[in-house]
Amino acid sequence: MTASKKIDELYDLINGIETAMFTTRGVSGQLVSRPMATQERIEGADLWFVTNVDTHKLDDLALDPHVNCSYYNNRTHEWVSVSGIARVTKNKTRIRQLYQEDWKTWFGDEGGDRDGGPTDPRIALILVEAELATYMKVNKPRPVILFQVLKGIVTGSRRSPGEVKEITGAELMD
């Protein structure tokens, strides 16, 4: 499979999963995960997330920008793991480009320019530049998978609902 095809498959999986578990390394050295919504894909970019500049995750990223974003689709059992480097930006043009009205829910209206709108000074974006992506795309119909699960329970055989694929940094750069 070509790198381009794998990348398209990876983003198709991510688009089908609403929430990523965004993992950083905290100030104590422990790994910390929190749910975050992946924003719309922009050509030439990897993963975008919106955040409040006052959150602890930005403190974590200042100490160590290495992150992992993991996704799991409970319905299909497909999953994605993306490791990369996070950069924080307050670029107003990019914020306006990605802005969604539902962001107001997360920021609230505190009056003035702190209204949860695209010019709110609390809004920042996190860009994750992927270095490695691993994912599993289910390649069998659901009834076949259910049959394999039952067969595995009865016979002790291992089930394999899909193929695990990896996209390396070099492939991600193409």
Buried (B, 14 or more C-beta within 10 A) or exposed (E): EEBEEBBEBBBEBBEEBEEBBBBBBBEEEEEBBBEBBBBEBEEEBBBBBBBBEEEEBBEBBEEBBEBBBBBBBEEBBBBBBBBBBBEBEEEEEBBEBBBEEEBBEEBEEEEEEBBBBBEBEBBBBBBBBBBBBBBBBBEBEEEEBEEBEEEEEEEEEEBBBBEEBEBBEEBBEE
